[in-house]
């Protein structure tokens, strides 16, 4: 996480994605990102969060996501 704290674009590469968006190589970026606590989350809650987030993204027409971990 030290490197991510130094430069959040290492985890969520918004800088590179904005450039691709500007060039027309990808569509527009979704205006929000989702984050969870990781190791402190029970499996049941993680599944619940995933289902809720996925449903919202599908409803919003999002066609691709980037999954990262620190």
PERACOR-V489031 format. One record per helix or strand of 3 or more residues. SS is the DSSP state (H for helix, E for strand). FROM is the first residue (numbers start at 1). TO is the last residue. Records with the same first field share a line. If there is no record, write none. Layout:
BEGIN
SS->FROM-TO, FROM-TO
END
This chain:
BEGIN
H->2-6, 8-10, 14-22, 38-40, 43-59
END
